[in-house]
Structure formats: C-alpha cells, structure tokens
Amino acid sequence: MFNPTRLLSISANKWLSRSFYNTTKRNFNNKNNNINLKKMSTDHNLAVPGKNFPLKKVDSTVSMVSVDRDPFKVTVIGSGNWGTTIAKVVAENTHLHPHLFKEQVEMWVFDEKIPKNPEDKDGEFEMLTDIINTKHQNVKYLPDINLPHNLHANPSLTDAVKDADILVFNIPHQFLSRIVANLKGHVKPEVRAISCLKGFEVGKKGVQLLSSYITDELNIQCGALSGANLAPEVAKEHWSETTVAYQLPKDFKGEGHDVDHRILKVLFHRPYFHVNVIDDVAGISIAGALKNVVALGCGFVEGLGWGNNAAAAIQRVGLGEIIKFGRTFFPECKVETYYQESAGVADLITTCSGGRNVKVAKHMAKSGKDAFEAEKELLNGQSAQGIITCREVHEWLDTCEMTEEFPLFEAVYQIVYNNVPMKNLPDMIEELDSFVTEDD
C-alpha cells in the first residue's frame, strides 16, 4: 500500500507543512482511496507515478539564513559577458535579501569608448560605464540583456572594492596578476572571494589554481565557481546549474558572522541558475580550466568536418586527462567531482558543444588562420581561455617531463603554437600498442 509518510520524508527539500501531510493522509485512508486535493501551486511540483496531486516545495532555505552583523557588500571584478552575467545574478539576489547583503553591487568595468553610431567609429561616443548605469545594458559584451538597477558599473578598481566583504573575480585570467597587484592594500583583510576564472598560474611556485593564487597574493580566502554555464543562456534566464566550491578559512568568525556555504548559496542561486556548494575547490577549478583545452580539440575535428564521432572521442580522452592531471598534481581533489558536479563532465559537454574555444578552433580549421587571429575576428574583445591554458599546461608538463602522459593536451598545444597539422590529431593521441602479425 502507498505510504504517504515515505513520500513526505524528503527533508532536504523542505516540503509543505504538517497540516498538508495530515490532509494527504486522511485522503489516502478513505474507503475509495481517492485523492481530492486542490492544486496549491503551479511551481515546484512533485509528480508521483499513478497519482495526480502536487506538493508545493517551500523555499525555506533563505528564511533560515540570517546574519548578526551588517549586511555583506559584494563587488564583482570584471564585466565581460560572463562577468556581467554573474553580476546580474548577484544583484538580483542582493535586492531580494537586504537582511543579508547590501543592495547595491559594484561591478568593476575596464571602461571603453562606445560609438553612438556603430557605423561611424570616429563620431560621438559614450563611456561603457555610463551606458550600463543609465541604460542598464552592457551593450558591448552582453547586448540586449536588461541589468538590475542596483548593479553599478565602476571604472575605478580601488573604489569598487572599497569596504567590500565578498569579491567575485570574473576576468580573463591572463590579467589576474596585474589586477591582484593593484588590489594590494585596498581590500579588507577579512574579505572573502570567489573566482570564476578558468586557467592556472604557472610560476616559481609551480602550477597553481587561480583561487590559490588570489589567496596567496592577497592573503584572503578564495573559493571558485564553475559549471555548465554558457553566459548568454544564463543571462537569458534559461535554466542551468553550477557548482560553487569554498572551504571555511582558519579565521572563520562563525555562523551568522562570516561567509559560509549557506551565504554563498543565497548569493548565487536563482530559479534559473541552480547552485550546489561543495568543498572541492581544486576539483572544480581543474575541470573548469582544462575543459577549454579539450574544447579546442573538439573544434579542430569539427572544423575538419569529421563530425560527432570524432568530437566524442576527443571528449572521452579529454575527460581522462583532466582527471589524471587533477589526481597527479592536486591530490586533494575528489574524482567524484568530475562526474557528479556541473563543473565536471556537464561543463565539458557544454563547452565542447558551443563555447568560445570551439568556435575559435573551428575557424582555425576552416580558414587556416592562427588562434590569435581567429580569436580577434570572432570574439569582440573576449578571450578563448583554452589558448592560454594549453600553453600553461604544456610548460608545466614539460618541466615535469610528463608531456607524453597527456597526449591530447600536448597535441592541442602543438597545433596552436607550432602549426602541427590538425589532421595528425588522431595519431597524436593514439594509445594502441604496436603489434606484429604472422605476415610480418
């Protein structure tokens, strides 16, 4: 017999109140065992096989989060299409939860002159920050998307981060060292950060996660955000999910006084942008960086016209090398992160289906142009991060004398930087041992 108690035991989702449970139980116990419940909500319904009664999912997570301190001030550093998209998400949530966050979100913008008439480059122009603050659109990097009025574009980096409690880094990672250098002495020592950057820092300390680089250089705790998130789709509020990773710092001030997993969930979670918060900063950072290298490989074979089978083979090899790289150089990462989290295999599939790196690599294959020419022609000032990341990975693997153990990563590097023919890619990643037949 159907047991309503079991149905209502899904405690993680905070289902409707006890009164609703009692009503449900009475209806199950009538002699005809009929269900006669009125529809209580059109949203968040649970479908039960063979039954037709919706259970309303109560969004009680936010109401349970409170702080015994001033609301957190949030600053987003970066205003490309992904930076602006994340700023939109964050500003929507700070507006909804003024007991947790200061409503106005600062977004640092590298200011640019935007022609009033796109066809007249030498005519009158407006500054990008002024356009964002008056028309509430980033017309260059995220056109036709309305931004919250509480999102403030700020051309001054130091002013934007003044008194900030939470920093969200979202810039091309090749600019990170310069940005961090300019931030020194201008951020509060207890500020917390989340990095949305994709890539590594290769230097005197070896290969570093960008979140670790931020932590080391600014002496602040930094987590990471990564997932199957093409910026235009998130900006248009098409449903997707992401992963936020954050470890509580040694100087954590306690629940209600500091940033923790629940605060980060409220800051980033939207009805169209679902968030899972975990501890594995290394795992999601590695997956987020290396999937761009794999995506270049997918773009090469697609541009050559080899189709979905070839792209699937590249992704299979690529996933294996991502996991191997993580376990080799960052043993603290968890293998399950790569296949359970949006930041893992889901992000790999999405990026290899239609991200910037695929577009650039396809254009290289079809036009014969190099990576940097293709990037400049296609991306309107944005960056294909795989171009930089594949060089960083090669430099590190070469230092460790391990390039042969990561044949796909090395093949992508050789194609991008040494003009090795793309058609050689299958042979470069071939894993079969040599064999001898009776005819030899």
N, C-alpha and C positions, 0 to 999 in steps of 0.2 A: 504493500500500500504506500502511496506517495506520502512522504514525511515533510510537512512544511517547516518543521524545526530545522531540518538539514538545509532546506532552501535558504533560510534566513540566517545561516551561520557564517555568511561571508563577511566577517567582521572588518576586514581590511578596507572594504568599500563603504562602510558606514551606512547600511541600508536604513530604510524608513523606520519609524519609531515602533515601540512595543504595541501601541494601540492598533497599528496596521497589521502587526503579526497576529494579534488576537482576533481581529476581524477575519483574516485569512483562515485561521484555524477553525473558527466557527463554520465558515462556508465549506471547508473540507469535511466537517463532521455531519453535515446534514444528510438526510437519508438518500438523496439523489446524487450526492457528491458533486453538485454543480458549483461552478464558480460564477458569482454575480457581483463582481466588483466594478465600480465606476472607474473610468480612466482618470488617473490622477495627474499625469504629466505626459507631454509628448516627447520629453527629452530623457536620455539616460535610462531607457527601459531595458529590463532583462526579459528575454524571451525564454519561456520554459516549454520544452517539447510536449506537444499534445495539450497544452493549456494556453489560455489567452488572457492572462492578467498581467499588467505591467507593474513592476516595482520601481518606485522612484528612488534614484540614487541621490543621497543628500551630500552636498559638497560641504562637509563639516571640517575639512582639513584646515581651511583658513580661519574659521572661527575659533579653532583650538590653539592657534598660534598668537602669542602676544609677547610684547617686549616691555620690560621695566626700565626703559631708557628712552632718550629722544629717538624719533624715527631715523632710519638709516638713509643717508644721502647716497644716491647712485650716480656714477659717471660712466659713460661709455666712451672709450678711446678708439675712434675710428668711425668713418662714415661712408665706406663703400657700400655695395648693395647688401652684403651680409651684415656689416656693422650697423647700417641704418635699419635693417630688418630686426636685428636683435634689440636695437634702441626702441623701436616701435613696440615690440613685445613687452619690454621692461617698463616703458612709460605707461602702457595700458594698465599694467599691474600696480604701479605706484599710485596711479589715480584711484584705483579701486580699493586700495588698502592703506589709507593715510595713517592708520594707527601703527603701521609697520615701517613705512617708507615716506620720506619727503616727496611730495607730489612731483615737483619739477625735476626732470632728469637732464643732466648736462651731457651733450654729445660733442666731443672734440672733433672739429672739422678742419682738414687741411684746406684752407679757403682757396677758391678758384674764381676767376672771372668767367661768367657765363654770358655769351652774346644774347642780347634781347631778340635779335633776328638771327636764327641759326645759319641763314644763307649769307649773312654779312658779318664775317669774322672781325672786321676792322671797325664795326659800328659801335653803338652803345652797348654797355654790358651791365650786369648786376653781379654782386658777390653771391656765391653759393650759400653762405650762412644767412644772408638777408632773405634769400628766396625761401629757405627752409623755415625761417622764423615768421615770415609773413604769409606765404602761400602754403606752408606745411606740406611741402613735397621736396624730395631730393631729385631734382629734375635731371641730374646727370647720371647718378648711379642707381636710382630706384624710381624711375618716372612712373607717373600715373597711379602712385600709391599715396593715399592720404595718411599723413602722420599725426599722432596725437598733439594737441595744442600745448600740452605740458612738456613736450620734448623741445629743449632749447639748444640750438646749434651755437657753439662757442669756438671762435677761431684761435683762442689762447689756450694752449695746453695747460699751463700752470694755473690759470684761473678756473678752468673746467674741473680740475681735480681738487681745488681748494676745499678743505673740510669734508671731502668725500669719505664715506665709510666702506663703500663697495665700488671697486673698479672692474669694469668689463673690457678686456683688451680685445679688439677686433680690427686688426690692421694686417697688411701683407707682412709676413714675418721677417723679410729682409730689412724692414725698417725698425724692427723692435729694439735693437741695441741703441740706436740714436734716440728713440722715444724714451727708453728707460734712463739713458744718461741725462736727458732733460728733466726727468721726473725727480731725480735725486734731490732730496732736501725740500721737496714740495708736497709730499704725501705724509699723512699722519702715520706714526709707527704702528698703530693698531689697525690700519686699513686692511681689508680682505679683498681678494681679487679672484676673478675667473678669466681664464684665457680661452678665447675662441680661435686662436691661431692654429695653423697647420704647418708643421715642419719641425726642424731640430736646430739646435745651436751647436756647431762643431768648433771647438777651440781648445785652449790649453787644458780644460777640464775634461776633454773627450767629447763624446756625444751627449748632449743634454736635452731633456724635454724643455720646451719653451716655458712651461709653467714653473719648472725648477729654475730656469734662468732668471725669471722675474723674481722668484723668491730669493735667490742668492744675491741678485744685484740691488734689490730694494729692501731686503730683509722683511718681507711681508709674506703672509700665507697666500698661496695661489692654487686654485683648482683649475678645472678645464671643462669645456662644453663642446660636445661633438656629436654628430648624428647624421641620419639620412635627411639632410636639410638643404635642398636647393633653395636659395634665398628668394627668388621670385614666387615660388609656390607658397612658402611660409608667409611672405608679405601679402599675398592674395588671400590668406587665411584658409588655404587648403589644408586639410588635416594631415599632420605628420607628428613624429615623435623624435625626441632627442635624449641624450644622456649627459648629466652633469656629474662630475666627479670632484669630491672635495674631502680632504682629511682635516679634522679639527686640529688646530695648532696647539703647541705646548702651552701657550699663554691664553688658551680659551677661557673666556670670562664667565662662562656658564650660560645655561638656557635662559633666554629672555634678556640677556645682556650682550650677546655676540651672535655673529653669523653662524648658522648651523645648517644641516640638511633641510630642515623644515622651512627656514627663511629662504633658502635658495629655491626650493620647490615653488613657494608662493611668488617669488620674483620672476621666474621664467615660465611657469606653467600657464597655458591659456587653453580654452576649449578646443582650439585648432592646433595647439602645439603642446603635446603631452610630454611630460618630463619624468624621468627616473633618475634619482640621485643615489650615487654609489660612492665607494671609497677609492676605486681603482683609477687614480689619476694617470698612472703610467700606461695602463691598457688602452684607455680611450684616446690618449694623446698619440700613441704609436699608430693605432689604427687610423686616426684622423690624418696623420701626416703621410703615411705610406700608401694609402688608397689612391692618392693623387699620382703617384708614380705608376701604379698599376693601371690607372685610367689612361695615362699616356700610351701604354702598350695597347690597350683596347682601341684607342683612337687610331693608332697605326694600322692595325689589321682591318678596322672598319673602313678607313680611308683607302686601303688597298682593295677593298671590295670583297673581302674574304668572309664576311657575314657573321652571323650569331654564333656558329660553332667555334670559330676562332676566338671570338671575344670571350666566350665561356671558358675556353682553355686558358686564356690569359688570366682570367679571374680566379680560376682554380689554383694555378701556380702562384699567383699573387697572394692569395689568402694564406697559403702555406708559408710563403716567405715572410709575410707580415708577422705571423705567429712565431716563426723561428727567430726573427730579429728581436721581437719583444722578449722572448724567453732567454735569448742569449745575452743581451745587453741590459735588460731591465727585468731581472728575475722576480721582482716583486709583483709584476703584472699577473693577472689571472687569465688563464686560457679561456674560461667561460665568457669573459667579457667580449671576446671576439665573435662569438656566435649567439650570445644571449641579448646583447645590448644593441640599440640602434646605432651606436658609434662603431660597431663592428661590421659584420657581414652586410647588414642592411645599408649602411653608408657606402660600402664598397660597391654594391649593386647599383645604388642610385647614382653615384659619381661616375661609374663606368657606363651608365646609360645616357647621360646627357649633361655632364658638368663641363666647366671651362676647359679642363685638361683634355677631355675627349675632343672637344671642338678644335682646339689648337692642333692636336696631333693629327686629326683627320685632314685639316687644312694643309699641314706639312706634307702629308702623303699625296694629296691631290695636286698641290701647287708646286711642290719641290722647294718651298721656302723653308728657312730655318725656323727654329722655335720662337726666337725673339721677334722676327718679322711677323710670324703668324699671330703671336700674342698681341702685337701692336695693332694689327689690322682688325682683329676680331673683338677685342675686349674693352675698348673705350676707356683705357687707362687702368683697368683692373689687371690682376695678375693670375697666371696659371701657376699655382704653387708647386706643382709637380716638377716644373723645370728647375727650380732652385733645389727642391728636396732631393731629386735624383743625384745632383752633384754632391750635396752634403753627405748622402748615404754612401756614394762611391768613395769620397775622401776618407770617410771613417772606415769602411770595409777594406780599402787599400792599406790604410795604416795598420789594420789588424791582420793583413794578408788573408782576407776571407772573401774576396770578390767572387771566387769560383763557387762558393757555397750559396750564393744568391744570384743565380744566373739571369733571372728576369730583371731584377733591379740593375744589374750591370749592363744588360742588353739595352735597356731604356737609356741609360747614361751614354753608352757608346753611340747610339743612334742620334741623340740630341746634341752631343758635344763633339763627336769625332766623325760624323757623317757616315757611319756604317749603314749600308743599305737595309731598309726596313724588311725587305723580302727575306733577309737572313734570320729574322727573329725566331722562326720555329727551330732552326738548327742551333741557335744560341742558347735555347732553353731546353734542348733535348736531354732527356735523362736516361735513355736506354743504354745499357752496357753493350759493348761490341760483342759480336758473336761470329762463329765460324760454322759454315755449312759443309756437308760432305763433298760438294763440288769444288770447294776452295783448295 
